[in-house]
Each structure stands twice: as structure tokens, then as C-alpha cells.
Amino acid sequence: MLQLTKIFPFETAHAVHGYDGPCKNIHGHSYELHVTVAATGPADDFIAPPGFLIDFKDIKRIVKAEIVDYFDHKLVLSKAYLQAHPEIREHENLIVWEYEPSAENILLYTRQQLKKILPEHIQVRSMRLYETRTSYAEWIED
């Protein structure tokens, strides 16, 4: 199987409501998202001139517009967190989710968004989201 991977850095703050540890407080990460895509069928069927499965610049444009620009320099909190901390509701760069903004949920959100927008012949095969240099969540297509 032929796959391509593009890496995207972005900065985001979050807090995890109901967690009994330091992540219950608002804090930020220098995230690094690895997006790996492949053809939905045999790669030979899709490698038209100039010989690309999909151009890296097209992956960059799509992921930047749909994911990086959405998260970069934003604060992501759940509705439950805001109910417990109403003073934060007016934050300028706030994104409010129904669920907690864990690395796992950020990956699932990213997968859902990319499925809607990637060309029909391209699918997301796997993603890694590094929260720190040594910790990441990973999603792999079955």
C-alpha cells in the first residue's frame, strides 16, 4: 500500500473537566499532528501525471484550513467545564465542545472533518497527535 504522511504543528490550550490531575486546569500544548493518507483503491489507479497519489501541498492546504486554523492559538473546553467555570465563557478564542478535548477526542474530530473534505479517492489511514515530545494518541484505520 502506498501512503503519504504530512506533519502539522499547532498551539492549543485546553482543560479536561472531571479529571483528577493537573490537566483539569487550563494549560497549553505544542501539538504535532501526523496525517497519513492512502488511495481508496489500488495505488496504480490513481497515480496520474505528474506521478502523485495526492500533492503534499493539497494535503497541507486541506488540513491547515480544516484543522490547524480551527485549533491554532485557541482554547478548547467542554460545556461541562464551562458550567463549572462560567467566568471563562467570554474568552476571545474559545471553542466549546460537547465532549472533553482530550488528545483522543481531538483525533476523532480531525478524522471526522477530513473524511468530509478529502478527495474521494483518498482516505485517512492513520493519525498521531503528539501532546508532548514523548506522548501521543494514535488512530489507525481498521
GUVOFI-776220 format. One line per 4 residues: their letters; for each residue x, y, z of N, C-alpha, C. Coordinates in Angstrom, 1 decimal. Atoms other than C-alpha are relative to their C-alpha. Example, Ala and Ser with C-alpha at 12.3 -4.5 7.8 and 13.67 -1.06 7.14 Angstrom:
# GUVOFI-776220
AS> 0.9/-1.2/0.0/12.3/-4.5/7.8/0.9/1.2/0.0 | -0.9/-1.1/0.0/13.7/-1.1/7.1/-0.8/1.1/0.8
This chain:
# GUVOFI-776220
MLQL> 0.8/-1.2/0.0/0.0/0.0/0.0/0.9/1.2/0.0 | -0.7/-1.2/0.1/1.3/3.4/-0.9/-0.7/1.1/0.9 | 0.6/-1.0/-0.9/0.8/6.1/1.8/0.9/1.2/0.0 | -0.7/-1.3/-0.1/1.8/9.7/2.3/-0.3/0.5/1.4
TKIF> 0.2/-0.6/-1.4/2.3/11.5/5.7/0.5/1.4/-0.1 | -0.3/-1.4/-0.1/2.3/15.2/6.3/-0.1/0.4/1.5 | 0.0/-0.4/-1.4/3.1/16.8/9.7/-0.3/1.4/0.2 | 0.5/-1.3/-0.3/1.4/19.8/11.2/0.1/0.4/1.4
PFET> -0.1/-0.5/-1.4/2.4/21.8/14.3/-1.1/1.0/0.2 | 0.9/-1.1/-0.4/-0.1/24.0/16.2/0.0/0.1/1.5 | 0.1/-0.3/-1.4/-0.6/25.5/19.6/-1.4/0.1/0.4 | 1.4/0.0/-0.5/-3.8/24.9/21.6/0.1/-0.2/1.5
AHAV> 0.2/0.2/-1.5/-4.9/25.2/25.2/-1.3/-0.7/0.2 | 1.3/0.7/-0.4/-7.5/23.0/26.9/0.1/-0.3/1.4 | 0.1/0.5/-1.4/-8.6/21.6/30.2/-1.0/-1.2/-0.1 | 0.8/1.2/0.1/-10.2/18.2/30.9/-0.9/0.0/1.3
HGYD> 1.0/0.0/-1.1/-13.3/18.5/33.2/-0.2/-1.4/0.5 | 0.2/1.2/-0.6/-13.7/15.8/35.7/1.2/-0.9/0.2 | -1.2/0.7/-0.1/-10.1/14.7/35.6/0.7/0.4/1.3 | -0.6/-0.3/-1.3/-8.3/14.5/39.0/1.5/0.0/-0.2
GPCK> -1.4/-0.2/0.2/-4.9/15.7/38.0/0.2/1.4/-0.6 | -0.3/-1.3/0.5/-3.1/18.7/36.6/-0.7/0.4/-1.3 | 0.6/-0.3/1.3/-4.9/18.5/33.2/-1.4/0.6/0.2 | 1.3/-0.6/-0.3/-8.1/19.7/35.0/0.1/1.5/-0.1
NIHG> -0.2/-1.5/0.1/-6.6/23.2/34.8/0.3/0.4/-1.5 | -0.3/-0.4/1.4/-6.3/25.2/31.6/1.5/0.1/-0.2 | -1.4/0.0/0.3/-2.9/24.6/30.0/0.1/-0.2/-1.5 | -0.2/0.0/1.5/-1.4/24.6/26.5/1.0/-1.1/-0.4
HSYE> -0.9/0.9/0.6/0.4/22.2/24.3/0.5/0.5/-1.4 | -0.5/-0.2/1.4/2.6/22.5/21.2/-0.2/-1.4/-0.7 | 0.4/1.2/0.7/0.8/19.8/19.3/0.7/-0.2/-1.3 | -0.6/0.4/1.3/2.2/17.9/16.4/-0.9/-1.1/-0.6
LHVT> 0.9/0.9/0.6/-0.3/16.2/14.1/0.6/-0.7/-1.2 | -0.5/0.8/1.2/0.8/13.4/11.7/-1.2/-0.6/-0.7 | 1.1/0.5/0.8/-1.7/12.7/9.0/0.5/-0.9/-1.1 | -0.4/1.0/1.0/-1.2/9.6/6.8/-1.2/-0.3/-0.8
VAAT> 1.0/0.3/0.9/-3.3/9.1/3.7/0.4/-1.0/-1.0 | -0.3/1.0/1.0/-3.6/6.4/1.1/-1.2/0.0/-1.0 | 1.0/0.1/1.0/-5.6/5.6/-2.0/-1.1/-0.9/0.5 | 1.1/0.9/-0.4/-9.0/4.0/-1.6/-0.1/-1.2/-0.8
GPAD> -0.1/1.2/0.8/-8.2/1.5/-4.3/1.5/-0.2/-0.3 | -1.4/0.2/0.3/-5.0/0.2/-5.9/0.6/1.3/-0.4 | -0.7/-1.3/0.2/-2.5/3.0/-6.0/0.3/0.3/-1.4 | -0.3/-0.2/1.5/-1.7/2.4/-9.7/-1.2/0.7/-0.7
DFIA> 1.1/-0.6/0.6/-5.2/3.5/-10.5/-0.1/1.5/0.2 | 0.1/-1.4/-0.4/-4.6/7.0/-9.0/1.2/0.8/-0.3 | -1.2/-0.7/0.1/-1.1/7.9/-9.8/0.1/0.5/-1.5 | 0.0/-0.7/1.3/-1.7/10.1/-12.8/1.1/1.0/-0.1
PPGF> -1.0/-1.0/0.0/0.8/12.5/-14.1/-0.3/1.2/0.9 | -1.5/0.2/0.1/2.9/14.0/-12.6/0.5/-1.1/0.9 | -0.5/1.1/-0.8/3.1/10.8/-10.5/-0.3/0.1/1.5 | 0.3/-0.2/-1.4/1.5/11.9/-7.2/-1.3/-0.8/0.3
LIDF> 1.3/0.5/-0.5/-1.1/10.0/-5.2/-0.9/1.2/0.3 | 0.6/-1.3/-0.3/-2.0/13.4/-3.9/1.1/1.0/0.3 | -1.1/-0.9/-0.2/0.2/16.5/-3.9/0.1/0.4/1.5 | -0.1/-0.4/-1.4/1.6/17.3/-0.5/-0.5/1.4/0.3
KDIK> 0.5/-1.3/-0.2/0.6/20.9/-1.0/-1.5/0.0/0.1 | 1.4/0.1/-0.1/-3.0/19.8/-1.4/-0.4/-0.6/1.4 | 0.3/0.5/-1.4/-2.9/17.8/1.9/0.3/1.1/1.0 | -0.3/-1.1/-0.8/-1.3/20.8/3.5/-1.1/1.0/0.0
RIVK> 1.1/-1.0/0.2/-4.0/23.2/2.2/-1.2/-0.5/0.8 | 1.2/0.5/-0.6/-6.8/20.9/3.3/0.1/-0.1/1.6 | -0.1/0.1/-1.4/-5.5/20.1/6.8/0.2/1.3/0.7 | -0.2/-1.3/-0.6/-4.4/23.6/7.5/-1.3/0.7/0.1
AEIV> 1.3/-0.8/0.0/-7.8/25.1/6.6/-1.0/-0.7/0.9 | 1.0/0.7/-0.8/-9.9/22.4/8.3/0.4/-0.3/1.5 | -0.4/0.5/-1.4/-7.9/21.5/11.4/1.0/1.0/0.6 | -1.0/-0.9/-0.6/-4.8/23.7/12.1/-0.6/1.4/0.3
DYFD> 0.6/-1.3/-0.2/-6.6/27.0/11.6/-1.1/0.0/1.0 | 1.1/0.2/-1.0/-9.5/25.7/13.7/0.5/0.0/1.4 | -0.6/0.2/-1.3/-7.3/24.8/16.7/1.1/1.0/0.4 | -1.2/-0.7/-0.4/-4.2/27.0/16.5/-0.3/1.3/0.8
HKLV> 0.1/-1.1/-1.0/-4.0/29.5/19.4/-1.4/0.2/0.5 | 1.4/0.0/-0.5/-7.5/28.6/20.6/0.0/-0.7/1.4 | 0.3/0.7/-1.3/-8.8/27.4/24.0/-1.2/-0.9/-0.3 | 1.1/0.9/0.2/-10.9/24.3/23.7/-0.5/-0.6/1.3
LSKA> 0.6/0.5/-1.3/-13.2/23.4/26.6/-1.4/-0.6/-0.3 | 1.3/0.6/0.1/-16.3/21.3/27.1/-1.0/0.8/0.6 | 1.1/-0.7/-0.6/-19.7/22.6/28.0/0.0/-0.3/1.5 | -0.1/0.3/-1.4/-19.3/20.8/31.3/1.0/0.8/0.8
YLQA> -1.0/-0.9/-0.7/-16.1/22.7/32.1/-0.5/1.4/0.1 | 0.5/-1.4/-0.1/-17.8/26.0/31.3/-1.1/0.1/1.0 | 1.0/-0.1/-1.0/-20.7/25.2/33.5/0.6/0.1/1.4 | -0.7/0.0/-1.3/-18.3/24.7/36.4/0.9/1.3/0.1
HPEI> -0.9/-1.2/0.1/-16.2/27.8/35.3/-0.6/1.1/-0.9 | 0.7/-1.0/0.9/-18.7/30.4/33.9/0.8/1.2/-0.3 | -0.7/-1.2/0.2/-16.2/33.2/34.2/0.9/-0.1/-1.3 | -0.9/0.2/1.2/-14.3/31.8/31.1/-0.8/0.2/-1.3
REHE> 0.8/0.0/1.2/-17.3/32.0/28.7/0.3/1.1/-1.0 | -0.2/-1.2/0.9/-16.3/35.3/27.2/1.4/0.0/-0.5 | -1.4/0.0/0.5/-12.7/34.2/26.3/-0.1/0.2/-1.5 | -0.1/-0.4/1.4/-11.8/35.6/22.9/0.1/-1.2/-1.0
NLIV> -0.2/1.1/1.0/-10.6/32.4/21.2/-0.5/-1.3/0.5 | 0.5/1.2/-0.6/-12.8/29.9/22.9/-0.8/-0.9/-1.0 | 0.8/1.0/0.7/-14.1/26.7/21.2/-0.7/-0.9/1.0 | 0.7/0.7/-1.0/-16.8/24.9/23.1/-0.5/-1.3/-0.7
WEYE> 0.4/1.3/0.5/-17.3/21.1/22.6/-1.0/-0.6/1.0 | 0.9/0.8/-0.9/-20.0/18.7/23.9/0.8/-0.9/0.8 | -0.8/1.0/-0.6/-17.2/16.4/24.9/1.4/0.6/0.5 | -1.3/-0.5/-0.5/-13.8/16.7/26.6/1.1/0.1/-1.1
PSAE> -1.0/-0.2/1.1/-10.9/18.0/24.4/1.3/-0.8/0.3 | -1.1/0.9/-0.2/-8.6/15.1/25.1/0.7/-0.2/-1.4 | -0.7/0.3/1.3/-5.9/14.1/22.5/-0.8/-1.0/-0.8 | 0.8/1.0/0.7/-8.1/11.1/21.7/-1.2/0.7/-0.7
NILL> 1.2/-0.6/0.6/-11.2/13.3/21.0/0.4/1.0/-1.1 | -0.5/-0.9/1.1/-9.1/15.8/19.0/0.2/-0.8/-1.2 | -0.2/0.9/1.1/-8.1/12.9/16.8/-1.3/-0.4/-0.7 | 1.3/0.4/0.6/-11.6/11.7/16.3/-0.7/1.1/-0.7
YTRQ> 0.5/-1.2/0.7/-12.8/15.2/15.5/0.7/0.2/-1.3 | -0.8/-0.2/1.2/-9.9/15.5/13.0/-0.4/-1.0/-1.1 | 0.4/1.1/1.0/-10.8/12.2/11.3/-1.4/0.3/-0.6 | 1.4/-0.3/0.5/-14.5/13.2/11.0/0.1/1.2/-1.0
QLKK> -0.1/-1.2/0.9/-13.6/16.6/9.4/0.7/-0.4/-1.3 | -0.7/0.4/1.2/-11.1/15.1/7.0/-0.7/-0.9/-0.9 | 0.8/0.9/0.9/-13.4/12.4/5.8/-1.0/0.8/-0.8 | 0.9/-0.8/0.8/-15.8/15.1/4.7/0.6/0.8/-1.1
ILPE> -0.6/-0.9/0.9/-13.3/17.1/2.7/1.1/-0.5/-0.9 | -1.0/0.5/0.8/-10.6/14.9/1.3/-0.6/-0.5/-1.3 | 0.5/0.5/1.3/-10.9/13.9/-2.4/-0.5/-1.5/0.2 | 0.7/1.3/-0.1/-13.0/10.8/-2.9/1.0/-1.2/-0.1
HIQV> -0.9/1.1/0.2/-10.0/8.6/-3.9/1.1/-0.1/1.1 | -1.0/-0.1/-1.1/-8.0/9.5/-0.7/-0.7/-0.2/1.3 | 0.6/0.2/-1.4/-8.7/8.2/2.8/1.1/0.2/1.0 | -1.0/-0.1/-1.1/-7.0/8.9/6.1/0.2/-1.4/0.5
RSMR> -0.3/1.4/-0.4/-5.2/5.7/7.1/0.4/0.0/1.5 | -0.4/-0.1/-1.4/-3.7/6.9/10.4/0.3/1.4/0.4 | -0.4/-1.3/-0.5/-3.0/9.9/12.5/0.6/-0.2/1.4 | -0.6/-0.1/-1.3/-0.8/10.7/15.5/-0.1/1.4/0.4
LYET> 0.0/-1.3/-0.5/-1.3/13.6/17.7/0.9/0.0/1.3 | -0.9/-0.1/-1.1/1.7/14.4/19.9/-0.5/1.2/0.9 | 0.3/-1.1/-1.0/0.7/16.4/23.1/1.3/0.5/0.5 | -1.3/-0.4/-0.4/4.3/16.4/24.2/1.0/-0.8/-0.9
RTSY> -1.0/0.7/0.8/7.6/15.1/22.7/-0.1/-1.5/0.2 | -0.1/1.4/-0.3/7.1/11.8/24.4/-1.4/-0.7/0.2 | 1.3/0.6/-0.2/3.3/11.3/24.5/-0.9/0.4/-1.2 | 0.9/-0.3/1.2/0.8/10.9/21.6/-1.1/-1.0/0.1
AEWI> 1.2/0.8/0.2/-2.6/9.5/20.8/0.1/-0.4/-1.5 | -0.1/0.5/1.4/-2.9/7.4/17.6/-1.3/-0.6/-0.4 | 1.2/0.6/0.6/-5.8/6.5/15.4/0.4/-0.7/-1.3 | -0.4/0.8/1.1/-5.4/3.7/12.8/-1.3/-0.5/-0.6
ED> 1.2/0.6/0.7/-8.0/2.7/10.2/0.1/-1.5/0.0 | 0.0/1.5/0.0/-9.0/-0.9/10.6/-0.1/-0.6/-1.4
